[in-house]
Amino acid sequence: MSARFLVTGKVQGVFFRASARNEALRLKLRGYARNLPDGRVDVVACGDAAAVDELEQWLWQGPPAARVDDVVRSEYDDDVPAGFAVS
């Protein structure tokens, strides 16, 4: 299962992407996390459906310095390479 998450709030400059990567790898997911020019973080995760759901729950909290206002989930149909990239 693959999903895309757009995370809004104070999510840039607070180690959100690196923390999301650590959580995704712990859950054995592949995908990426990247900053968007509008201040959101774009996260794509692929793997076991329960693990993707667990990552979504984590995204609502994020690392301690983050303030998450919203997480919008959508389907993601493109190929997802191995590993979890941060850019």
Secondary structure as UniProt FT lines:
FT   STRAND          2..10
FT   HELIX           16..26
FT   TURN            27..28
FT   STRAND          30..35
FT   TURN            37..38
FT   STRAND          41..46
FT   HELIX           49..59
FT   TURN            60..61
FT   TURN            64..65
FT   STRAND          67..75
FT   STRAND          84..86
//
